[in-house]
Amino acid sequence: MGSERFLSSGHSSYAFHSALADARNAEHDAMIADRDRRMAENSLKSAKAEADFQRQRAEWLKADRDKYVDQSNHNLESARAMQAEREIHEEISTIRLRVIQELASGRKKSIDGVNKAFGPYLEQFIRDKLAPIREELPDLADKINARVPRQIV
């Protein structure tokens, strides 16, 4: 029907088939362009989803790293606190050894007044050792302070 009208208007069969082929090519080109557009849209959606995933993953990794750093810092502070406590106990032992040596040499006749004589020095030594720990971990410094003996003998 369409071809009869086209041919009756004075056009040749070649022109009709050429126009029909051009129409089919144009339709095919439109289908390809539509497919390419859909593929580009899907690629864009995929890229956005991947970017969101990578952003979220980076946030998770940063949170994990921050947690690890916080735990490491806490462990480091705890180790420093334990070292300070050891040093306090070593100082008390050193003072006790000095008192025993003085008693053994006969320079000192009794242990009376030892605690009174070394008490202020020991308190200041304990405060000095626990001061840096108190800044970072006050609860731990209080626990150590409670555990440390105040009596030399």
Secondary structure, 3 states (H helix, E strand, C coil): CHHHHHHHCCCCHHHHHHHHHHHHHHHHHHHHHHHHHHHHHHHHHHHHHHHHHHHHHHHHHHHHHHHHHHHHHHHHHHHHHHHHHHHHHHHHHHHHHHHHHHHHHCCCCCCCCHHHHHHHHHHHHHHHHHHHHHHHCHHHHHHHHHHCCCCCC
